[in-house]
Amino acid sequence: MTITLHPRVLEFIASRICHDLVSPVGAISNGVELMQELGEDAGAEAVKLIATSAHQASFRLKAFRLSYGAAGTDKNIGFKDISEAFTDLISASRVKVTFEDGLSAKFSMPPRGFFKCLLNLLILAEECNHGEGSLNVTAIDGNKGIAIQVSGKNPGFREGAADALVGKTDPDDLDPRLVHAYVTGRFAEWFGFKLDWDSEPETGHMSFRLTF
């Protein structure tokens, strides 16, 4: 399969990464400035600000490396790495994730690119849960894929994300808010996985399936 990646997509991915890193890195800078100005009087508050922000920056960089970079297809990357990266990434959000016991063993040797696509889909599912909610990750019968159940208040795609996910959006019409949905769909296509979903926002439920 040939998939041409438009330069605008690369620009928007870079914009998204930078946008998500600006806040924690800026907070680290503020904490350092506070300590420089107040010295010992800055106290534990400045240290806590720097430590918390540094952790958030580290979590986001780790997730970006696996979801967008080549590290996500490294043969040494396993389900444990993906689940930990995603759990850390959303640790400061109001969305909680639960993974079915034994998933690591069930998916010890999936097709190449599966874990990368799974992490991207998890990030997309979290974006679909507006505010407080939960994600429940389970194996599909026969261990031929993974399902993600989204529960919350009116879960669903942001405007334009569904079209971006299936590749109906022209790259020139993308923006940093839609580019993740777009590349999630293109990665699934590239590695040969099927990605589908059901949405019932009025009942507070939405589900995704990534299968091979």
C-alpha atoms as an extended CHARMM CRD file, in Angstrom:
* protein
*
       212  EXT
         1         1  MET       CA              0.0000000000        0.0000000000        0.0000000000  PROA      1               0.0000000000
         2         2  THR       CA              1.2500000000        3.4740000000       -0.9100000000  PROA      2               0.0000000000
         3         3  ILE       CA              0.3420000000        6.3200000000        1.4260000000  PROA      3               0.0000000000
         4         4  THR       CA              1.6770000000        9.7600000000        0.6050000000  PROA      4               0.0000000000
         5         5  LEU       CA              2.1610000000       11.9910000000        3.6390000000  PROA      5               0.0000000000
         6         6  HSD       CA              1.4800000000       15.6020000000        2.7820000000  PROA      6               0.0000000000
         7         7  PRO       CA              4.0250000000       18.1140000000        4.1830000000  PROA      7               0.0000000000
         8         8  ARG       CA              1.1610000000       19.9200000000        5.9420000000  PROA      8               0.0000000000
         9         9  VAL       CA              0.5520000000       16.8130000000        8.0360000000  PROA      9               0.0000000000
        10        10  LEU       CA              4.1550000000       16.8950000000        9.2650000000  PROA      10              0.0000000000
        11        11  GLU       CA              3.7710000000       20.5830000000       10.0990000000  PROA      11              0.0000000000
        12        12  PHE       CA              0.6270000000       19.9460000000       12.1040000000  PROA      12              0.0000000000
        13        13  ILE       CA              2.1790000000       17.0180000000       13.9810000000  PROA      13              0.0000000000
        14        14  ALA       CA              5.0920000000       19.2690000000       14.9390000000  PROA      14              0.0000000000
        15        15  SER       CA              2.6250000000       21.9670000000       16.0050000000  PROA      15              0.0000000000
        16        16  ARG       CA              0.6810000000       19.4920000000       18.1460000000  PROA      16              0.0000000000
        17        17  ILE       CA              3.8150000000       18.2140000000       19.8840000000  PROA      17              0.0000000000
        18        18  CYS       CA              5.0570000000       21.7260000000       20.5750000000  PROA      18              0.0000000000
        19        19  HSD       CA              1.6250000000       22.8190000000       21.8200000000  PROA      19              0.0000000000
        20        20  ASP       CA              1.4160000000       19.9310000000       24.2790000000  PROA      20              0.0000000000
        21        21  LEU       CA              4.9280000000       20.6100000000       25.5800000000  PROA      21              0.0000000000
        22        22  VAL       CA              4.6410000000       24.3840000000       25.9530000000  PROA      22              0.0000000000
        23        23  SER       CA              2.6340000000       24.2350000000       29.1750000000  PROA      23              0.0000000000
        24        24  PRO       CA              4.8410000000       21.8800000000       31.2680000000  PROA      24              0.0000000000
        25        25  VAL       CA              8.1030000000       23.3100000000       29.9230000000  PROA      25              0.0000000000
        26        26  GLY       CA              6.8370000000       26.8380000000       30.5930000000  PROA      26              0.0000000000
        27        27  ALA       CA              5.9150000000       25.8430000000       34.1330000000  PROA      27              0.0000000000
        28        28  ILE       CA              9.4300000000       24.4610000000       34.6830000000  PROA      28              0.0000000000
        29        29  SER       CA             10.8600000000       27.7710000000       33.4950000000  PROA      29              0.0000000000
        30        30  ASN       CA              8.5550000000       29.6800000000       35.8630000000  PROA      30              0.0000000000
        31        31  GLY       CA              9.6230000000       27.5040000000       38.7740000000  PROA      31              0.0000000000
        32        32  VAL       CA             13.2960000000       28.0690000000       38.0340000000  PROA      32              0.0000000000
        33        33  GLU       CA             12.7470000000       31.8380000000       37.7790000000  PROA      33              0.0000000000
        34        34  LEU       CA             10.9030000000       31.7860000000       41.0990000000  PROA      34              0.0000000000
        35        35  MET       CA             13.7840000000       30.0050000000       42.7630000000  PROA      35              0.0000000000
        36        36  GLN       CA             16.2560000000       32.4460000000       41.2330000000  PROA      36              0.0000000000
        37        37  GLU       CA             14.2810000000       35.4260000000       42.4910000000  PROA      37              0.0000000000
        38        38  LEU       CA             13.3870000000       34.1690000000       45.9600000000  PROA      38              0.0000000000
        39        39  GLY       CA             16.2110000000       31.7400000000       46.6530000000  PROA      39              0.0000000000
        40        40  GLU       CA             15.5020000000       29.6450000000       49.7350000000  PROA      40              0.0000000000
        41        41  ASP       CA             12.2410000000       31.5340000000       50.2510000000  PROA      41              0.0000000000
        42        42  ALA       CA             10.8300000000       29.8860000000       47.1380000000  PROA      42              0.0000000000
        43        43  GLY       CA             10.4950000000       26.7750000000       49.2480000000  PROA      43              0.0000000000
        44        44  ALA       CA              8.7810000000       23.5060000000       48.4710000000  PROA      44              0.0000000000
        45        45  GLU       CA              6.1440000000       25.0810000000       46.2520000000  PROA      45              0.0000000000
        46        46  ALA       CA              8.6430000000       25.9610000000       43.5140000000  PROA      46              0.0000000000
        47        47  VAL       CA             10.2980000000       22.5440000000       43.7570000000  PROA      47              0.0000000000
        48        48  LYS       CA              6.9030000000       20.8240000000       43.4890000000  PROA      48              0.0000000000
        49        49  LEU       CA              5.9920000000       22.9300000000       40.4400000000  PROA      49              0.0000000000
        50        50  ILE       CA              9.2340000000       22.0150000000       38.6840000000  PROA      50              0.0000000000
        51        51  ALA       CA              8.9870000000       18.3130000000       39.5640000000  PROA      51              0.0000000000
        52        52  THR       CA              5.3480000000       17.9680000000       38.4920000000  PROA      52              0.0000000000
        53        53  SER       CA              5.9070000000       19.8370000000       35.2410000000  PROA      53              0.0000000000
        54        54  ALA       CA              9.0670000000       17.8700000000       34.4510000000  PROA      54              0.0000000000
        55        55  HSD       CA              7.1470000000       14.6200000000       34.9000000000  PROA      55              0.0000000000
        56        56  GLN       CA              4.3630000000       15.8160000000       32.5960000000  PROA      56              0.0000000000
        57        57  ALA       CA              6.8530000000       16.8720000000       29.9270000000  PROA      57              0.0000000000
        58        58  SER       CA              8.6140000000       13.5110000000       30.1920000000  PROA      58              0.0000000000
        59        59  PHE       CA              5.3210000000       11.5790000000       29.9470000000  PROA      59              0.0000000000
        60        60  ARG       CA              4.2690000000       13.4830000000       26.8370000000  PROA      60              0.0000000000
        61        61  LEU       CA              7.6280000000       13.0610000000       25.1350000000  PROA      61              0.0000000000
        62        62  LYS       CA              7.5730000000        9.3200000000       25.8140000000  PROA      62              0.0000000000
        63        63  ALA       CA              4.0710000000        8.9890000000       24.3610000000  PROA      63              0.0000000000
        64        64  PHE       CA              4.9400000000       11.0830000000       21.2880000000  PROA      64              0.0000000000
        65        65  ARG       CA              8.0620000000        9.0010000000       20.6770000000  PROA      65              0.0000000000
        66        66  LEU       CA              5.9890000000        5.8100000000       20.6360000000  PROA      66              0.0000000000
        67        67  SER       CA              2.9190000000        7.1290000000       18.8290000000  PROA      67              0.0000000000
        68        68  TYR       CA              4.5480000000        9.2720000000       16.1320000000  PROA      68              0.0000000000
        69        69  GLY       CA              8.1470000000        8.0640000000       16.0060000000  PROA      69              0.0000000000
        70        70  ALA       CA              9.8600000000        4.8850000000       14.8920000000  PROA      70              0.0000000000
        71        71  ALA       CA             10.1670000000        3.6920000000       18.5030000000  PROA      71              0.0000000000
        72        72  GLY       CA              6.5440000000        2.5270000000       18.3890000000  PROA      72              0.0000000000
        73        73  THR       CA              7.4360000000       -0.2850000000       15.9790000000  PROA      73              0.0000000000
        74        74  ASP       CA             10.5920000000       -1.3940000000       17.7770000000  PROA      74              0.0000000000
        75        75  LYS       CA             10.5210000000       -5.1690000000       18.3150000000  PROA      75              0.0000000000
        76        76  ASN       CA             11.3760000000       -4.6540000000       21.9830000000  PROA      76              0.0000000000
        77        77  ILE       CA              8.2510000000       -2.5630000000       22.6160000000  PROA      77              0.0000000000
        78        78  GLY       CA              5.4790000000       -4.5550000000       24.2780000000  PROA      78              0.0000000000
        79        79  PHE       CA              1.9830000000       -4.0490000000       25.6180000000  PROA      79              0.0000000000
        80        80  LYS       CA              3.3730000000       -3.0760000000       29.0260000000  PROA      80              0.0000000000
        81        81  ASP       CA              5.2910000000       -0.1610000000       27.4760000000  PROA      81              0.0000000000
        82        82  ILE       CA              2.1850000000        1.1060000000       25.6860000000  PROA      82              0.0000000000
        83        83  SER       CA             -0.1310000000        0.7900000000       28.6840000000  PROA      83              0.0000000000
        84        84  GLU       CA              2.3620000000        2.5300000000       30.9840000000  PROA      84              0.0000000000
        85        85  ALA       CA              3.0070000000        5.3240000000       28.4810000000  PROA      85              0.0000000000
        86        86  PHE       CA             -0.6990000000        6.0130000000       28.0730000000  PROA      86              0.0000000000
        87        87  THR       CA             -1.4880000000        5.7640000000       31.8010000000  PROA      87              0.0000000000
        88        88  ASP       CA              1.2840000000        8.2620000000       32.5480000000  PROA      88              0.0000000000
        89        89  LEU       CA              0.1280000000       10.5460000000       29.7140000000  PROA      89              0.0000000000
        90        90  ILE       CA             -3.3940000000       10.9160000000       31.1340000000  PROA      90              0.0000000000
        91        91  SER       CA             -2.3600000000       10.8830000000       34.7950000000  PROA      91              0.0000000000
        92        92  ALA       CA             -3.2860000000       14.5450000000       35.2000000000  PROA      92              0.0000000000
        93        93  SER       CA             -6.6200000000       14.2630000000       33.3700000000  PROA      93              0.0000000000
        94        94  ARG       CA            -10.0510000000       13.3270000000       34.7120000000  PROA      94              0.0000000000
        95        95  VAL       CA            -10.2180000000       10.2980000000       32.4140000000  PROA      95              0.0000000000
        96        96  LYS       CA             -9.2100000000        6.9740000000       33.9190000000  PROA      96              0.0000000000
        97        97  VAL       CA             -8.1600000000        3.8450000000       32.0430000000  PROA      97              0.0000000000
        98        98  THR       CA             -8.5530000000        0.1770000000       32.9790000000  PROA      98              0.0000000000
        99        99  PHE       CA             -6.7830000000       -2.6200000000       31.1290000000  PROA      99              0.0000000000
       100       100  GLU       CA             -8.1000000000       -6.1720000000       31.1470000000  PROA      100             0.0000000000
       101       101  ASP       CA             -5.8740000000       -8.5360000000       33.1090000000  PROA      101             0.0000000000
       102       102  GLY       CA             -3.5870000000      -10.6480000000       30.9690000000  PROA      102             0.0000000000
       103       103  LEU       CA             -3.5200000000       -8.4330000000       27.8790000000  PROA      103             0.0000000000
       104       104  SER       CA              0.2630000000       -8.4420000000       27.8510000000  PROA      104             0.0000000000
       105       105  ALA       CA              0.3180000000      -12.2280000000       27.4860000000  PROA      105             0.0000000000
       106       106  LYS       CA             -2.5220000000      -12.2840000000       24.9350000000  PROA      106             0.0000000000
       107       107  PHE       CA             -0.6850000000       -9.8240000000       22.7030000000  PROA      107             0.0000000000
       108       108  SER       CA              2.9320000000      -10.8170000000       23.2460000000  PROA      108             0.0000000000
       109       109  MET       CA              3.6470000000      -11.0630000000       19.4960000000  PROA      109             0.0000000000
       110       110  PRO       CA              1.0540000000       -9.1190000000       17.4670000000  PROA      110             0.0000000000
       111       111  PRO       CA              1.7140000000       -7.9540000000       13.8880000000  PROA      111             0.0000000000
       112       112  ARG       CA              4.2520000000       -5.1780000000       13.4280000000  PROA      112             0.0000000000
       113       113  GLY       CA              2.8560000000       -1.7470000000       14.1880000000  PROA      113             0.0000000000
       114       114  PHE       CA             -0.0430000000       -2.9940000000       16.3280000000  PROA      114             0.0000000000
       115       115  PHE       CA              1.1750000000       -1.4110000000       19.5580000000  PROA      115             0.0000000000
       116       116  LYS       CA              1.9140000000        1.8770000000       17.8090000000  PROA      116             0.0000000000
       117       117  CYS       CA             -1.5970000000        1.9890000000       16.3580000000  PROA      117             0.0000000000
       118       118  LEU       CA             -3.0800000000        0.9890000000       19.7020000000  PROA      118             0.0000000000
       119       119  LEU       CA             -1.4050000000        3.8860000000       21.5100000000  PROA      119             0.0000000000
       120       120  ASN       CA             -2.6130000000        6.3290000000       18.8690000000  PROA      120             0.0000000000
       121       121  LEU       CA             -6.1440000000        4.9470000000       19.1840000000  PROA      121             0.0000000000
       122       122  LEU       CA             -6.0280000000        5.2170000000       22.9840000000  PROA      122             0.0000000000
       123       123  ILE       CA             -5.0210000000        8.8650000000       22.6950000000  PROA      123             0.0000000000
       124       124  LEU       CA             -7.8740000000        9.4570000000       20.2430000000  PROA      124             0.0000000000
       125       125  ALA       CA            -10.3580000000        7.6860000000       22.5280000000  PROA      125             0.0000000000
       126       126  GLU       CA             -9.2820000000        9.8990000000       25.4330000000  PROA      126             0.0000000000
       127       127  GLU       CA             -9.8840000000       12.9650000000       23.2540000000  PROA      127             0.0000000000
       128       128  CYS       CA            -13.4190000000       11.7070000000       22.5610000000  PROA      128             0.0000000000
       129       129  ASN       CA            -14.2120000000       11.6270000000       26.2780000000  PROA      129             0.0000000000
       130       130  HSD       CA            -14.9440000000       15.2590000000       27.0320000000  PROA      130             0.0000000000
       131       131  GLY       CA            -14.2350000000       15.8290000000       30.7120000000  PROA      131             0.0000000000
       132       132  GLU       CA            -14.5390000000       13.1440000000       33.3720000000  PROA      132             0.0000000000
       133       133  GLY       CA            -14.9490000000        9.5780000000       32.1690000000  PROA      133             0.0000000000
       134       134  SER       CA            -13.2950000000        6.2150000000       31.7080000000  PROA      134             0.0000000000
       135       135  LEU       CA            -11.7240000000        3.9210000000       29.1210000000  PROA      135             0.0000000000
       136       136  ASN       CA            -11.9250000000        0.1560000000       29.4130000000  PROA      136             0.0000000000
       137       137  VAL       CA             -9.4870000000       -1.8070000000       27.2460000000  PROA      137             0.0000000000
       138       138  THR       CA            -10.2000000000       -5.4780000000       26.5090000000  PROA      138             0.0000000000
       139       139  ALA       CA             -9.2420000000       -8.2200000000       24.0700000000  PROA      139             0.0000000000
       140       140  ILE       CA            -11.6000000000       -9.0730000000       21.2250000000  PROA      140             0.0000000000
       141       141  ASP       CA            -12.7200000000      -12.7050000000       20.9990000000  PROA      141             0.0000000000
       142       142  GLY       CA             -9.9520000000      -14.8260000000       19.5370000000  PROA      142             0.0000000000
       143       143  ASN       CA             -7.3230000000      -12.2370000000       20.5320000000  PROA      143             0.0000000000
       144       144  LYS       CA             -7.4060000000      -10.7930000000       17.0260000000  PROA      144             0.0000000000
       145       145  GLY       CA             -7.6050000000       -7.2440000000       18.2810000000  PROA      145             0.0000000000
       146       146  ILE       CA             -8.4340000000       -4.8840000000       21.0880000000  PROA      146             0.0000000000
       147       147  ALA       CA            -11.6130000000       -2.9910000000       21.9730000000  PROA      147             0.0000000000
       148       148  ILE       CA            -11.7200000000        0.3290000000       23.8030000000  PROA      148             0.0000000000
       149       149  GLN       CA            -14.9650000000        1.1930000000       25.5850000000  PROA      149             0.0000000000
       150       150  VAL       CA            -15.4130000000        4.9180000000       26.2250000000  PROA      150             0.0000000000
       151       151  SER       CA            -17.8010000000        5.9640000000       28.9990000000  PROA      151             0.0000000000
       152       152  GLY       CA            -18.5920000000        9.5230000000       30.0020000000  PROA      152             0.0000000000
       153       153  LYS       CA            -20.8200000000       12.4870000000       29.2920000000  PROA      153             0.0000000000
       154       154  ASN       CA            -21.7210000000       12.6380000000       25.5890000000  PROA      154             0.0000000000
       155       155  PRO       CA            -18.5120000000       11.0060000000       24.3020000000  PROA      155             0.0000000000
       156       156  GLY       CA            -17.8290000000       11.5600000000       20.6260000000  PROA      156             0.0000000000
       157       157  PHE       CA            -15.5220000000       12.9830000000       18.0000000000  PROA      157             0.0000000000
       158       158  ARG       CA            -14.7450000000       16.6590000000       17.9170000000  PROA      158             0.0000000000
       159       159  GLU       CA            -15.9920000000       18.3170000000       14.7490000000  PROA      159             0.0000000000
       160       160  GLY       CA            -14.1590000000       16.9940000000       11.6980000000  PROA      160             0.0000000000
       161       161  ALA       CA            -12.2730000000       14.2150000000       13.5160000000  PROA      161             0.0000000000
       162       162  ALA       CA            -14.3060000000       11.3160000000       12.1100000000  PROA      162             0.0000000000
       163       163  ASP       CA            -13.6760000000       12.4520000000        8.5360000000  PROA      163             0.0000000000
       164       164  ALA       CA             -9.9860000000       12.9530000000        9.3280000000  PROA      164             0.0000000000
       165       165  LEU       CA             -9.7690000000        9.4590000000       10.8040000000  PROA      165             0.0000000000
       166       166  VAL       CA            -11.0660000000        7.7820000000        7.6380000000  PROA      166             0.0000000000
       167       167  GLY       CA             -8.9940000000       10.0030000000        5.3570000000  PROA      167             0.0000000000
       168       168  LYS       CA            -11.8250000000       12.0950000000        3.9020000000  PROA      168             0.0000000000
       169       169  THR       CA            -10.2060000000       15.3490000000        5.0040000000  PROA      169             0.0000000000
       170       170  ASP       CA             -7.8140000000       17.0380000000        2.6140000000  PROA      170             0.0000000000
       171       171  PRO       CA             -4.4640000000       17.6380000000        4.3850000000  PROA      171             0.0000000000
       172       172  ASP       CA             -4.7520000000       21.3470000000        3.5720000000  PROA      172             0.0000000000
       173       173  ASP       CA             -7.9720000000       21.4190000000        5.6190000000  PROA      173             0.0000000000
       174       174  LEU       CA             -6.4340000000       19.8160000000        8.7050000000  PROA      174             0.0000000000
       175       175  ASP       CA             -5.3670000000       21.6770000000       11.8180000000  PROA      175             0.0000000000
       176       176  PRO       CA             -3.4010000000       20.6460000000       14.9410000000  PROA      176             0.0000000000
       177       177  ARG       CA             -6.6370000000       19.4960000000       16.6510000000  PROA      177             0.0000000000
       178       178  LEU       CA             -7.4890000000       17.0620000000       13.8330000000  PROA      178             0.0000000000
       179       179  VAL       CA             -4.0710000000       15.8000000000       12.8170000000  PROA      179             0.0000000000
       180       180  HSD       CA             -3.9480000000       13.0630000000       15.4570000000  PROA      180             0.0000000000
       181       181  ALA       CA             -7.1690000000       11.4890000000       14.1710000000  PROA      181             0.0000000000
       182       182  TYR       CA             -5.7990000000       11.7330000000       10.6410000000  PROA      182             0.0000000000
       183       183  VAL       CA             -2.4730000000       10.0140000000       11.3450000000  PROA      183             0.0000000000
       184       184  THR       CA             -4.1740000000        7.3760000000       13.5220000000  PROA      184             0.0000000000
       185       185  GLY       CA             -6.1990000000        6.3090000000       10.5190000000  PROA      185             0.0000000000
       186       186  ARG       CA             -3.2430000000        6.4300000000        8.1550000000  PROA      186             0.0000000000
       187       187  PHE       CA             -1.0410000000        4.3470000000       10.4670000000  PROA      187             0.0000000000
       188       188  ALA       CA             -3.7870000000        1.7050000000       10.7090000000  PROA      188             0.0000000000
       189       189  GLU       CA             -4.0440000000        1.6330000000        6.9120000000  PROA      189             0.0000000000
       190       190  TRP       CA             -0.2830000000        1.4420000000        6.4660000000  PROA      190             0.0000000000
       191       191  PHE       CA              0.1240000000       -1.5220000000        8.8110000000  PROA      191             0.0000000000
       192       192  GLY       CA             -2.9800000000       -3.2780000000        7.4830000000  PROA      192             0.0000000000
       193       193  PHE       CA             -5.2600000000       -3.0920000000       10.5240000000  PROA      193             0.0000000000
       194       194  LYS       CA             -9.0090000000       -2.5700000000       10.5530000000  PROA      194             0.0000000000
       195       195  LEU       CA            -10.2440000000        0.2970000000       12.6980000000  PROA      195             0.0000000000
       196       196  ASP       CA            -13.9330000000        0.8450000000       13.3600000000  PROA      196             0.0000000000
       197       197  TRP       CA            -16.1700000000        2.3590000000       16.0090000000  PROA      197             0.0000000000
       198       198  ASP       CA            -19.7010000000        2.7480000000       17.3590000000  PROA      198             0.0000000000
       199       199  SER       CA            -21.0040000000        5.9000000000       18.9910000000  PROA      199             0.0000000000
       200       200  GLU       CA            -24.0470000000        6.3600000000       21.2370000000  PROA      200             0.0000000000
       201       201  PRO       CA            -23.4000000000        9.7320000000       22.8970000000  PROA      201             0.0000000000
       202       202  GLU       CA            -26.9310000000        9.9100000000       24.2990000000  PROA      202             0.0000000000
       203       203  THR       CA            -26.2190000000        6.8040000000       26.3930000000  PROA      203             0.0000000000
       204       204  GLY       CA            -22.7430000000        7.9670000000       27.3880000000  PROA      204             0.0000000000
       205       205  HSD       CA            -20.9240000000        5.2220000000       25.4860000000  PROA      205             0.0000000000
       206       206  MET       CA            -18.6010000000        4.9160000000       22.5160000000  PROA      206             0.0000000000
       207       207  SER       CA            -16.3800000000        2.0430000000       21.4180000000  PROA      207             0.0000000000
       208       208  PHE       CA            -13.3740000000        1.5220000000       19.1640000000  PROA      208             0.0000000000
       209       209  ARG       CA            -11.9590000000       -1.6970000000       17.7290000000  PROA      209             0.0000000000
       210       210  LEU       CA             -8.5050000000       -2.2950000000       16.2950000000  PROA      210             0.0000000000
       211       211  THR       CA             -8.2510000000       -5.7170000000       14.6510000000  PROA      211             0.0000000000
       212       212  PHE       CA             -5.8920000000       -7.7600000000       12.4750000000  PROA      212             0.0000000000
